[in-house]
Amino acid sequence: MKYIQANIKNTLSAQHDQLLNIWEKSIRATHDFLNEQQILQIKELIIKHHYFDHVQLFHVEHEQKIIGFIGLAYEKIEMLFIDPQYFHRGIEAIFIQHAVSLGINEVDVSEQNTKALAFYQKHGFHQIARSEMDAEGNPFPILHLRRKSEAMNDLDYHPTESIQYK
């Protein structure tokens, strides 16, 4: 599979509909533990509560089309979604690198989303807590992850540079 060279761009509110479309495609491809009704309920919450307005959004484009995005708030990744046809092409890692460069060190992951958990663990995150319910009170356990400050992987370790720990 060919990796995509991507530049991260700030997302404008006029692009939120494109993000919602990517969110839905990605959720359907990765969250097989959700049924149709649950997906539609979450989508309605995103729209009703203007979730995209409450995070700092960045996206990646390929051939002038948004193919993935990340939403950040405080020191946390609140959302990271990629169009499924662009999975495993390096975009996810580009977003993590960007988030880490901005001081982001936390993320929540559904316990049932084992691929996402493995991805974040690969990038230096480890579990610090677990909640029995998701943010809406549904019985979907959430794992709270934090990136190890001493993590020295390809995202932030350059042996010829001095290393500063946060």
Phi, psi and omega in degrees: 000136184278130176285151181254131171282125186223143172248138179276134180237151172291143182261137178264155180299332178295346181262002183300324179297323177295321178296318179299321178296316178294317178307310184295316178299317182292316178300315181296330181276337188241339186251064183292353177276352176263139175268176184302315181298319180294319178299314181294324177295317179295318179300317179297321177296319178301315181289309185299318184262008176051049183308322183294337179282348185258007179225159173275120187254139174227150179220168175237138178246150172223125183052047176062028179229133177294130182239356178186159179208162176225141177240129184238144174213129182057240180248035189224140169280117180265334179201142175211112184224138181236141172302128186305331180289352178245013175301148173060035179238020174093351184293319180303314180294325177298318179295318179297316179301317179297314181299314180299321180295338179266005178089012180284133181219013179224154176201150173252141182225138174297133181301328180285345180270074187295329178293319178294319178300313179298320179300310181294323177297320177301330182260025170092006179270146176222156183288132176244342180196169179218137175246139180291331184240155174279182185297335180267004179085014177277152183282055176243100182304140181245132175262129180261121184245149175227143179278132179294127181295333181270004181300126180237085177241192186295349181280327187220008182250119178229104189300342180271357180249157173285146183255131176245129180265142180274000000 
